[in-house]
């Protein structure tokens, strides 16, 4: 499912970027901006931020459950 229409970023891409960032540095705070950069994109209209944040939180919770 596409989460960011402006950059055509899917839930899977955002989740994967979140996992990569948190795997590189388990203590880092994964922000939407960092996830966009990891996807090679920049926020444009910003209307997807709430959904992007929800994907990040979900991925981080999943990671914590696995650790
Ligand atoms: S929908 Fe994501 S920046 Fe516009």
Boltz pocket constraint, residues with backbone or C-beta under 6 A from the ligand:
constraints:
  - pocket:
      binder: B
      contacts: [[A, 3], [A, 4], [A, 5], [A, 6], [A, 7], [A, 42], [A, 43], [A, 44], [A, 45], [A, 46], [A, 47], [A, 48], [A, 49]]
      max_distance: 6.0
